[in-house]
Amino acid sequence: MGPKVSIVIVNWNGREFLKNCLSSVFAQVYPDYRVVMVDNGSTDGSAVFVRDNFPRVDLLELAENTGYPHGNNVGIKYALDKYDPDYVLLLNNDTRIPRADGLAALVAAAESAGSIGIVGCRLVYPDGQVQDMGAEITPYGYQKLVKLNGWTAPAKPYQVDAVMGAVFLIKKVVIGKIGLLDEGFAPFYFEDTDYCARARKAGYGVTVVPGTDVIHYTEQTTKRLPSDFVRGVIKRGEIRYALLNYPLSWLAKFAALEAGNFMANVLERKDKTRRISPVNIKARDGWRRNAGLLLRAYLYNLKNMAEIASKRLARSGKLWY
């Protein structure tokens, strides 16, 4: 028997994806794993579907949608208390693991070095195009390696700054050291990137296993929500991540970039063939909506600055709820 693994899946109205996801999970040849699904107040019959069709799943039903970080934290704490696993795998409900040895490959990579704390894999869209292969973090944000000019993925597992949380294998010792996902990133986005930053700050590496593709249908939850709401959540999460993790020199660059981003969302050139100037500028269509969205994101983080500052000073400390 290998190390014990608990797989935590958070679901909100994702019944249409659960059959593919859970069937691929239970097709894994890895000998020792348990599956926990946290249902975030679904109204589409997800919980009934899982109870009727996948009785091996430990189903935790929450009364309302508490957000992705909190839902995962509920599942992690339950798994730790009940199963005491060596690893916790956070898995999105809109994924499918095509290889029966996918979980085994992730665990093998994690076991290859004590310094490895988090393992991800190559995520692909249903048509086979690559979505994500890990990223490096720069003052300009999450820079996907697959999009960087001249970068070629190694054939063997390689180190990155961050991986997407759709497939996110965490060693128990990392959870013991830094704790849970930061629920300040509710309802979603950047909690996975932040967790990678905290793990690296605590001395653990983040690794990608390139040969273990997982199909990710991507954004199946957020596409049900108003686009402006999603844009606002992403922006406030991006700002929160920077305030928590960027060195001061990066924060100065980030502030300058945000100032430029704000202006670009509010103003545009009257004549696109000419350079911008005081006489060649006008308000962009929808500028009030754009300005309001950005200002609300800035104010949201300003309101939480005391909490953010406290957490910034304890980046490698243990966060628990």
C-alpha positions in Angstrom: 0.0 0.0 0.0 1.2 3.5 -0.8 0.6 6.7 1.1 -3.0 7.4 1.9 -4.8 10.1 -0.2 -8.0 11.9 0.4 -9.6 13.5 -2.7 -11.7 16.6 -1.9 -14.1 17.9 -4.5 -16.1 21.0 -4.0 -19.4 21.2 -6.0 -21.9 23.9 -6.7 -24.7 23.0 -9.2 -22.2 20.9 -11.2 -24.3 17.8 -11.5 -23.7 17.6 -15.3 -20.0 17.1 -14.7 -20.0 14.8 -11.7 -20.5 11.6 -13.6 -17.4 12.1 -15.7 -15.4 13.4 -12.8 -16.3 10.8 -10.2 -16.2 7.9 -12.7 -12.6 8.9 -13.6 -11.7 9.1 -10.0 -13.0 5.7 -9.1 -11.2 4.2 -12.2 -7.9 5.1 -10.6 -5.6 2.1 -9.9 -4.0 3.8 -6.9 -4.6 1.4 -4.0 -5.5 3.7 -1.1 -7.7 6.8 -1.5 -10.9 8.2 -0.2 -13.3 10.7 -1.9 -15.0 13.5 -0.1 -17.4 15.8 -1.9 -18.5 19.1 -0.3 -21.7 20.3 -1.9 -22.0 24.0 -1.6 -25.7 24.4 -1.3 -26.5 23.1 -4.8 -30.1 23.3 -6.1 -29.7 21.1 -9.2 -29.9 17.7 -7.5 -26.1 17.2 -7.3 -26.2 15.7 -3.8 -29.0 13.2 -4.6 -27.2 12.2 -7.8 -24.0 11.4 -5.9 -25.8 9.5 -3.1 -27.6 7.4 -5.6 -24.7 6.7 -8.0 -21.5 7.0 -6.0 -22.2 5.6 -2.5 -18.4 5.4 -1.8 -18.3 9.2 -1.7 -18.3 10.9 1.7 -20.9 13.6 1.0 -20.9 16.8 3.1 -23.9 19.0 2.3 -23.6 22.7 3.2 -26.8 24.7 3.5 -25.5 27.5 1.2 -22.8 28.4 -1.2 -19.9 29.3 1.1 -17.3 29.8 -1.6 -14.5 27.7 -3.0 -11.8 28.2 -0.3 -14.2 27.5 2.6 -15.7 24.5 0.9 -12.3 23.0 0.4 -11.3 23.8 3.9 -14.4 21.9 5.2 -13.4 18.9 3.1 -9.7 19.1 4.2 -10.6 19.2 7.9 -13.1 16.4 7.5 -10.5 14.2 5.7 -7.8 14.9 8.2 -10.1 14.0 11.1 -11.6 10.9 9.6 -8.9 9.4 7.4 -5.6 11.0 8.5 -4.2 11.0 4.9 -0.6 11.6 3.9 -1.9 13.7 1.0 -5.0 15.7 0.2 -5.9 16.2 -3.5 -8.1 19.1 -4.3 -9.9 18.3 -7.5 -12.4 20.5 -9.4 -15.7 19.0 -10.2 -15.3 19.9 -13.9 -12.3 17.7 -14.4 -11.8 14.2 -15.8 -8.7 12.1 -15.2 -8.2 10.1 -18.5 -5.3 7.9 -17.2 -6.1 5.3 -14.6 -2.6 5.8 -13.2 -2.9 9.6 -13.0 -3.2 9.7 -9.2 -0.3 7.2 -8.8 1.9 9.5 -11.0 1.1 12.6 -8.9 1.8 10.8 -5.6 5.0 9.3 -7.1 6.3 12.7 -8.0 5.4 14.1 -4.5 7.2 11.1 -2.9 10.4 11.7 -4.9 11.7 14.4 -2.7 10.8 15.6 0.8 11.2 19.2 -0.3 8.1 18.9 -2.6 5.0 20.2 -1.0 2.5 20.7 -3.8 2.1 18.8 -7.1 0.0 19.7 -10.1 -0.2 18.5 -13.7 -0.8 19.6 -17.2 -4.4 20.8 -17.6 -5.9 20.5 -21.1 -9.2 21.6 -22.6 -11.5 18.9 -24.0 -10.1 19.5 -27.5 -6.6 18.7 -26.3 -5.2 22.2 -26.2 -3.1 23.0 -23.2 -4.7 25.3 -20.6 -2.0 25.3 -18.0 1.4 23.8 -17.2 2.3 25.8 -14.1 3.4 29.4 -13.9 6.0 31.8 -12.7 4.9 34.8 -10.6 6.2 38.2 -11.7 5.1 41.8 -10.9 2.8 41.3 -13.9 0.9 38.4 -12.2 0.5 34.7 -13.0 2.5 34.1 -16.1 1.6 30.8 -17.7 4.7 28.9 -18.8 2.9 27.5 -21.8 2.6 31.1 -23.2 6.1 32.3 -22.5 8.2 32.6 -25.7 10.9 30.0 -26.2 9.8 27.9 -23.2 9.7 24.1 -23.7 8.2 21.9 -21.0 10.7 19.3 -19.6 9.8 15.7 -20.0 10.3 15.0 -16.3 8.6 16.7 -13.3 9.8 20.4 -12.9 9.5 23.2 -10.4 7.3 26.2 -10.8 6.0 29.1 -8.7 2.4 28.0 -8.8 -0.1 25.6 -10.2 -3.8 25.9 -10.8 -6.1 24.5 -8.1 -8.1 22.3 -10.5 -5.6 19.5 -9.6 -3.8 20.3 -6.5 -2.0 17.6 -4.4 -0.9 18.8 -1.0 1.4 16.9 1.4 -0.1 16.6 4.9 3.1 18.0 6.4 2.5 21.2 4.4 -1.0 21.5 5.8 0.4 20.9 9.2 2.9 23.8 8.7 0.9 26.5 6.9 -2.7 25.4 7.4 -5.7 25.8 5.1 -6.7 27.9 2.1 -7.1 31.6 2.9 -10.9 32.3 3.0 -10.2 35.9 2.4 -10.1 35.0 -1.3 -13.8 34.0 -1.2 -15.7 33.2 -3.2 -13.0 32.0 -5.6 -9.8 32.8 -7.5 -6.2 33.2 -6.3 -6.5 31.0 -3.2 -4.5 28.3 -5.0 -1.8 30.7 -6.1 -1.6 32.2 -2.6 -1.3 28.7 -1.1 1.6 28.0 -3.4 3.3 31.2 -2.3 2.8 30.3 1.4 4.2 26.8 0.8 7.3 28.1 -0.9 7.8 30.7 1.8 7.7 27.7 4.3 10.4 25.9 2.3 8.3 23.6 0.1 8.6 23.3 -3.7 5.7 23.3 -6.2 6.1 20.6 -8.9 4.3 19.8 -12.2 4.1 16.3 -13.6 4.0 16.9 -17.4 2.9 13.4 -18.5 -0.3 13.3 -16.4 -2.9 15.3 -18.4 -6.2 16.1 -16.8 -9.1 17.4 -18.8 -10.5 20.6 -17.4 -13.7 21.9 -18.8 -12.9 25.2 -17.0 -15.0 28.0 -15.5 -18.2 25.9 -15.5 -19.2 27.5 -12.2 -18.2 31.1 -12.9 -19.9 31.2 -16.3 -23.3 30.9 -14.5 -22.6 34.2 -12.7 -22.8 37.8 -14.0 -19.7 38.7 -15.9 -19.1 42.0 -14.0 -19.3 40.1 -10.7 -16.7 37.6 -11.8 -14.4 40.4 -13.1 -14.7 42.2 -9.8 -13.9 39.1 -7.8 -10.8 38.4 -10.0 -9.6 41.9 -9.7 -10.0 42.1 -5.9 -8.3 38.7 -5.6 -5.4 39.8 -7.8 -4.9 42.9 -5.6 -5.2 40.9 -2.4 -2.6 38.4 -3.6 -0.1 41.1 -4.5 -0.6 42.9 -1.1 0.0 39.6 0.7 2.9 38.2 -1.3 4.8 40.8 -3.4 8.0 42.3 -2.2 7.9 46.1 -1.8 9.7 46.7 -5.1 7.1 44.6 -6.9 4.3 46.4 -5.2 5.5 49.7 -6.6 5.5 48.2 -10.1 2.1 46.7 -9.5 0.7 50.0 -8.4 2.0 51.7 -11.5 0.5 48.9 -13.6 -2.8 49.3 -11.9 -2.8 53.0 -12.5 -2.2 52.3 -16.2 -4.9 49.6 -16.2 -7.4 52.0 -14.7 -6.8 54.6 -17.3 -7.0 52.1 -20.1 -10.4 50.9 -18.8 -11.7 54.5 -18.6 -10.1 56.4 -21.5 -9.2 55.7 -25.2 -7.8 57.5 -28.2 -10.3 59.4 -30.4 -8.1 58.6 -33.5 -6.6 55.1 -33.2 -4.0 56.0 -35.9 -2.5 58.8 -33.8 -0.6 58.8 -30.6 -2.4 59.5 -27.4 -2.4 63.2 -26.3 -4.6 65.6 -24.3 -6.5 66.4 -27.5 -6.7 62.8 -28.8 -8.5 61.2 -25.9 -12.0 60.4 -24.9 -14.0 58.5 -22.4 -14.3 54.8 -23.3 -17.7 53.3 -23.8 -18.8 51.7 -20.5 -16.2 53.7 -18.6 -18.5 54.3 -15.6 -19.0 50.5 -15.2 -15.3 49.8 -15.6 -14.3 52.5 -13.2 -16.9 51.4 -10.6 -15.7 47.8 -10.9 -12.1 48.7 -10.3 -12.8 51.1 -7.5 -14.9 48.6 -5.7 -12.0 46.1 -5.9 -9.6 48.7 -4.5 -11.9 49.7 -1.7 -12.6 46.1 -0.8 -8.9 45.5 -0.1 -8.5 48.9 1.6 -11.3 47.9 4.0 -9.4 44.6 4.8 -5.9 46.1 5.0 -5.5 45.4 8.7 -6.2 41.7 8.1 -4.0 41.6 5.0 -1.2 43.3 6.8 -1.4 40.8 9.7 -1.3 37.9 7.3 1.5 39.4 5.3 3.7 39.5 8.4 3.0 35.8 9.0 3.3 34.3 5.5 4.9 31.1 6.8 2.6 30.8 9.8 -0.3 28.4 10.1 -3.7 29.6 9.0 -6.7 27.7 10.4 -10.4 28.3 10.6 
